[in-house]
Amino acid sequence: MSTDAVAGPRRTDRPLDEAGVVTAVRRAAERGATVRPTGATGRIPGPLARTDDVALDASALTGVVRIGPAPANAPADRGPGPDTPGYTPGDDTTVRVRAGESLAGLCAALAASGRALATVPDAPRATVGGAVQLGMYGGAPAEGSLSAQVRAVRLVDGTGRVREVTGPDLDAARCGLGALGVLTELELRTVALRRLRVHERTAATEELLAEGFPGAHAWTELDVAVHSGQALVRTADPVDDDPAAGDTPDPAGARTWGRAVSRLAASWAEWAEWSGRPGWPPPPRWAPGTEGPPHEVLPDPQPWDPDLAEWAVPLDALGPVLRELGAAVAARGRELRPVRVRTGAAETGLLHPASGRATAYLRIRTRGTSQEPVRRLAGAVCEDAGGRPCWTTRTNWGPDEMAVAYPGWDAFRAVRDRYDPDRIFTDPYLADRLGS
Ligand SMILES: Cc1cc2nc3c(=O)[nH]c(=O)nc-3n(C[C@H](O)[C@H](O)[C@H](O)COP(=O)(O)OP(=O)(O)OC[C@H]3O[C@@H](n4cnc5c(N)ncnc54)[C@H](O)[C@@H]3O)c2cc1C
């Protein structure tokens, strides 16, 4: 069945606590129903949270449980401890949070304790559980995605059993697509909260690549006009480490003003691009001298475009892929809106698109059926370079493609067989991707 044909759940359960999740899963199992966990529900571009059977909305499981060192009886693989070489106090501070908490709520609670997530994606309203299950990435070159920050998860499996997942199984669960169980709690690594100062400038893409993009910045992204080779490069670094710190005053209200300008600028850029006016370079996202905590200055929470496609290509293929995209669209007389590029470290998550390799994420924006050919063309270029579609992106990959692209494919299936032997956590789209 086409996923677009899925009308909607025939039943939605919204448990208020873990016991309610267990009840809902057991009831569905007894009745032979399938269950899809959802977070901020289905606002994702991909179809992974859609079902025509039972939706289990986990968004009421909110709240931060604990911020502090992992409990003394926690397994050794929970992260660094006082005995770890190079340990500095605070390194072992993790956060235990319920799966339905929003990223915005989590970041605010951490900031109040002087902590932060190591990577901050664009979607503050997404739930922690949903974001982790899809492998949501940020743009910190030295860091992995939110999935990589996970030290433990607690979930209700397909038999209704509650499991605290650490050890080898965690690499299946950290980007589990909601196929292993309903997450009720997660434990995540944290880092010290630091103020970031942001910069943006235009540059030639080839120069940036020659300089070693992404470089040593705490956070960076590019918007690349592939036909001209021009790029808008944005960087963020801790204020203490920023050579420009102090050059520009940070006027009161600059951040708020900057965000407002940024939204207007984004709208203007969209309009300019689509109305055929010169849309390059886009107006600045931030006011000069903008600085602040990562979760306030970095996210660019524009409405998600359902036609958007995201690809994860090996980092060392980034240059060739951008050149090939430019050549391919030019040769066919097509246009491609600026491609957003972020990078991240290799992941251990078995089905994470960055599994096993440092990765460049390409966000390719096209619109409507008329742009379908260019969307397919860009996808083919990324796939030829060893790219994997991100889980937010519609794909026709099935088990054969998965087995080739993901070295951990068999290991994931083995965990799935144990956690969900009767395949309760599935839907037509997921069944096509992962097989039965
Ligand atoms: C404005 C916007 C900006 C975005 N920016 C980025 C970005 O910068 N980087 C990026 O990587 N992605 C980005 N995304 C996509 C993002 O990764 C997804 O939208 C996010 O995962 C959705 O979270 P959600 O809470 O809505 O989960 P849902 O959409 O409801 O679910 C997502 C997946 O997680 C599963 N799931 C949800 N809750 C649970 C649970 N409790 N237990 C088990 N499985 C569960 C679902 O079954 C589904 O497979 C963006 C999305 C939006 C809307």
The ligand as an ORCA input file, in Angstrom:
! r2SCAN-3c Opt
* xyz 0 1
  C      10.445     22.339     11.773
  C      11.229     21.061     11.691
  C      12.626     21.140     11.634
  C      13.379     19.967     11.572
  N      14.732     20.049     11.567
  C      15.472     18.945     11.600
  C      16.883     18.992     11.722
  O      17.471     20.056     11.814
  N      17.577     17.827     11.733
  C      16.915     16.630     11.659
  O      17.568     15.590     11.693
  N      15.587     16.543     11.554
  C      14.862     17.673     11.527
  N      13.497     17.584     11.450
  C      12.856     16.284     11.342
  C      12.786     15.628     12.709
  O      13.835     14.692     12.823
  C      11.483     14.948     12.957
  O      10.481     15.888     12.661
  C      11.333     14.487     14.406
  O      11.921     13.244     14.591
  C       9.926     14.420     14.746
  O       9.762     14.169     16.107
  P       8.292     13.907     16.587
  O       8.258     14.041     18.058
  O       7.343     14.752     15.800
  O       8.122     12.366     16.208
  P       7.096     11.660     15.222
  O       7.109     12.348     13.920
  O       5.775     11.502     15.847
  O       7.818     10.239     15.110
  C       9.065     10.109     14.504
  C       9.509      8.637     14.590
  O       9.800      8.291     15.938
  C       8.951      7.251     16.381
  N       8.569      7.600     17.748
  C       8.022      8.747     18.191
  N       7.866      8.700     19.532
  C       8.324      7.494     19.936
  C       8.435      6.835     21.185
  N       8.043      7.407     22.337
  N       8.939      5.589     21.214
  C       9.337      4.962     20.084
  N       9.266      5.545     18.876
  C       8.766      6.790     18.802
  C       7.795      7.198     15.409
  O       7.245      5.895     15.311
  C       8.477      7.622     14.117
  O       9.140      6.532     13.549
  C      12.724     18.717     11.535
  C      11.315     18.659     11.614
  C      10.585     19.814     11.702
  C       9.066     19.716     11.809
*
